[in-house]
Structure formats: C-alpha cells, structure tokens
Amino acid sequence: MSIVTLPLLKSQLNIDHDADDALLEHKIAAAEDWTAGYLGKPLADFNPVPAGIVEAVLQLAAHLYENREAVLIGVNAYELPYGVIDFLRPHSVVVTGHVAE
C-alpha cells in the first residue's frame, strides 16, 4: 500500500491532467522504495506514517518526475534545507553507520 496517493503528488506538482498518471505512479513507487531502503525498514511498519516521511516521499517523487535524467547540465544545484534526508533522518534505523538506539 502506498503512503502517497496519486492525487496528493499531482497537487504537489500542480498537475491537473491525467496524461502522466502512469509515470507519476512509477515515481511514487520508486520514491517509496528508496525511502524504505534509507530508513532500513518497510514503510508499512509505520502506523501512522509520520508527516515528515510523507513529505520526503512527495519531494523525492516530484524531483524524479521533474528531473528524469541522472545528470543535469548547465544548472547549478544546491541542496535545500529540510530536504528529503532531513525529513527522514529522525526515523531511520541506521544513523551514520550505527544502529540507532
């Protein structure tokens, strides 16, 4: 079961058409898979799912949709505060290579 719905991601991206629904669903799945891997446990283990985790998945899925290649050319990129890692860090099983207590 997905923690981020298609309508929620479309709202995040200000999309009001259905042309990219299949692609958006794929981006949600990829973002949730990456998030679970970072956290070290399945998202289904969170009940309820913290808002920070939902926000991280939204940000990552939106990023994957808007930047469909692994490399950006001719663009300066800077990590924003309160990005994906910042939202996930408090919920991670593994912190800096050590198991969280």
Backbone torsions as a table, in degrees:
resi	resn	phi	psi	omega
1	MET	NA	133.1	-178.1
2	SER	-80.2	142.6	176.5
3	ILE	-89.6	-14.5	177.5
4	VAL	-118.4	126.8	179.4
5	THR	-88.5	158.2	176.3
6	LEU	-58.6	-46.7	178.7
7	PRO	-59.7	-35.5	179.1
8	LEU	-67.3	-43.7	177.7
9	LEU	-65.5	-40.2	178.1
10	LYS	-62.5	-36.4	176.1
11	SER	-66.0	-42.6	178.1
12	GLN	-57.9	-38.8	-176.6
13	LEU	-92.5	-1.3	-176.0
14	ASN	57.3	44.4	178.8
15	ILE	-103.2	129.3	-179.2
16	ASP	-122.1	22.8	177.9
17	HIS	-125.4	168.3	-177.7
18	ASP	-105.5	3.4	-173.1
19	ALA	-61.6	-31.4	-175.9
20	ASP	-107.8	17.5	-175.3
21	ASP	-56.7	-44.0	-179.4
22	ALA	-64.2	-41.3	178.4
23	LEU	-65.2	-41.9	178.8
24	LEU	-63.7	-40.6	176.6
25	GLU	-60.8	-40.7	177.2
26	HIS	-63.4	-42.8	-180.0
27	LYS	-64.4	-37.3	175.6
28	ILE	-62.1	-47.4	-179.3
29	ALA	-61.4	-43.3	179.6
30	ALA	-65.0	-42.0	179.8
31	ALA	-65.6	-40.5	178.8
32	GLU	-68.3	-38.2	177.6
33	ASP	-63.0	-46.5	179.1
34	TRP	-62.6	-42.3	-178.9
35	THR	-62.3	-46.0	178.3
36	ALA	-60.8	-40.3	177.7
37	GLY	-63.9	-42.1	178.4
38	TYR	-64.6	-42.6	-177.5
39	LEU	-73.4	-23.5	179.7
40	GLY	82.9	14.9	175.7
41	LYS	-160.9	157.5	-178.5
42	PRO	-64.3	146.2	178.0
43	LEU	-63.6	-26.1	178.6
44	ALA	-65.0	-17.6	178.4
45	ASP	-73.1	-14.7	178.6
46	PHE	-92.7	122.1	178.5
47	ASN	-146.1	102.4	1.4
48	PRO	-79.9	164.9	177.7
49	VAL	-77.5	124.8	179.3
50	PRO	-60.3	145.7	-179.1
51	ALA	-58.1	-33.6	179.0
52	GLY	-63.2	-36.5	177.6
53	ILE	-69.4	-42.4	177.2
54	VAL	-60.8	-44.1	179.3
55	GLU	-62.6	-40.6	178.6
56	ALA	-62.1	-43.7	178.5
57	VAL	-63.9	-42.2	177.4
58	LEU	-59.8	-47.5	-179.5
59	GLN	-62.2	-43.7	-178.1
60	LEU	-68.5	-44.2	179.0
61	ALA	-62.8	-41.0	178.1
62	ALA	-63.9	-42.2	178.0
63	HIS	-61.9	-45.1	179.6
64	LEU	-62.4	-35.6	178.6
65	TYR	-70.1	-45.0	-174.6
66	GLU	-80.0	-20.6	-179.3
67	ASN	-128.0	89.0	-168.9
68	ARG	-87.6	3.8	177.0
69	GLU	-120.0	160.8	-177.8
70	ALA	-77.0	-16.8	-175.9
71	VAL	-130.3	138.0	172.3
72	LEU	-108.5	131.4	-178.8
73	ILE	-109.9	134.9	177.5
74	GLY	75.1	23.8	-178.6
75	VAL	-131.1	134.2	171.3
76	ASN	-87.0	127.7	-179.1
77	ALA	-118.1	135.9	178.3
78	TYR	-133.3	136.1	177.8
79	GLU	-73.5	130.7	-179.8
80	LEU	-85.6	147.9	173.3
81	PRO	-63.7	152.9	-178.1
82	TYR	60.8	41.5	175.2
83	GLY	-86.6	-167.5	-174.5
84	VAL	-53.7	-51.6	-177.1
85	ILE	-63.6	-40.1	179.8
86	ASP	-61.2	-38.7	179.0
87	PHE	-72.1	-31.0	-175.2
88	LEU	-88.6	-29.3	-173.1
89	ARG	-49.8	-44.3	-178.3
90	PRO	-65.9	-16.3	-175.3
91	HIS	-107.1	1.4	-175.1
92	SER	-76.2	141.3	174.7
93	VAL	-73.8	-35.5	-178.5
94	VAL	-107.7	125.7	178.2
95	VAL	-123.6	121.5	-179.6
96	THR	44.3	44.8	174.8
97	GLY	83.0	-1.8	179.1
98	HIS	-119.8	147.3	178.5
99	VAL	-68.8	128.9	179.1
100	ALA	-66.0	147.2	179.2
101	GLU	-93.1	NA	NA
